[in-house]
């Protein structure tokens, strides 16, 4: 799961959303989008960095990139997440 933190009227958010859709579809990854302005805690923590992309939920997700999509880093993270751990 990917979490995309955005805000309304943000052209960088629009660009990341569009580019991320292509990458996520290739991995079958779910994207959860949250508006930082709708939650004071999110706005305080991430407001200056939007858009922000996390691998996992906000609470314990790994920050993959902000402002622009880092395709290589996102692809590597999704590839690693898809590999089952050996027992």
C-alpha positions as CSV (number, residue, x, y, z in Angstrom):
1,X,0.0,0.0,0.0
2,X,1.2,3.5,-0.9
3,X,0.0,6.6,0.9
4,X,0.0,9.9,-1.0
5,X,-0.3,13.0,1.0
6,X,-1.7,15.9,-1.0
7,X,-3.6,19.1,-0.9
8,X,-6.1,20.8,-3.2
9,X,-4.9,23.1,-5.9
10,X,-1.4,21.7,-5.8
11,X,0.1,21.2,-9.3
12,X,2.9,19.1,-7.9
13,X,0.3,16.8,-6.2
14,X,-1.5,16.4,-9.6
15,X,1.7,15.6,-11.3
16,X,2.8,13.0,-8.7
17,X,-0.7,11.4,-8.7
18,X,-0.7,11.0,-12.4
19,X,2.9,9.5,-12.6
20,X,2.3,7.3,-9.6
21,X,-0.8,5.8,-11.1
22,X,1.3,4.3,-13.9
23,X,3.9,2.8,-11.5
24,X,1.4,1.5,-9.0
25,X,-0.7,-0.1,-11.6
26,X,2.3,-2.1,-12.8
27,X,2.6,-3.6,-9.3
28,X,-1.1,-3.8,-8.4
29,X,-0.4,-1.4,-5.5
30,X,-3.2,0.3,-3.7
31,X,-2.9,4.0,-3.3
32,X,-4.5,5.8,-0.4
33,X,-4.7,9.6,-0.8
34,X,-5.0,11.9,2.2
35,X,-5.5,15.7,2.2
36,X,-3.0,17.1,4.7
37,X,-5.2,20.2,5.1
38,X,-8.1,18.0,6.4
39,X,-6.0,16.9,9.4
40,X,-4.1,19.3,11.6
41,X,-1.6,16.6,12.6
42,X,-0.8,15.7,9.0
43,X,-0.6,19.4,8.1
44,X,1.9,20.1,10.8
45,X,4.1,17.1,10.0
46,X,4.0,17.2,6.2
47,X,2.4,20.5,5.1
48,X,5.6,22.0,3.8
49,X,6.6,18.8,1.9
50,X,3.5,17.9,-0.1
51,X,3.1,15.9,-2.1
52,X,4.7,13.2,0.0
53,X,4.6,9.5,-0.9
54,X,4.9,6.8,1.8
55,X,5.2,3.1,1.6
56,X,2.6,1.9,4.1
57,X,0.3,3.9,6.4
58,X,1.1,7.4,7.8
59,X,1.7,6.0,11.3
60,X,4.7,3.8,10.3
61,X,5.2,4.3,6.6
62,X,8.5,4.8,5.0
63,X,8.9,8.2,3.2
64,X,9.8,7.4,-0.4
65,X,9.8,10.9,-1.9
66,X,8.3,14.3,-1.8
67,X,7.6,17.1,-4.4
68,X,8.4,14.8,-7.3
69,X,8.0,11.1,-7.9
70,X,11.3,9.2,-7.6
71,X,10.4,6.3,-9.9
72,X,13.5,4.3,-9.2
73,X,13.0,4.4,-5.4
74,X,9.3,3.6,-5.6
75,X,9.9,0.8,-8.0
76,X,12.6,-0.7,-5.8
77,X,10.4,-0.4,-2.7
78,X,7.4,-2.0,-4.4
79,X,9.7,-4.8,-5.7
80,X,11.1,-5.4,-2.3
81,X,7.6,-5.4,-0.7
82,X,6.4,-7.9,-3.2
83,X,9.1,-10.5,-2.5
84,X,8.0,-12.9,0.2
85,X,10.4,-13.3,3.1
86,X,12.0,-16.8,3.3
87,X,11.4,-18.7,6.4
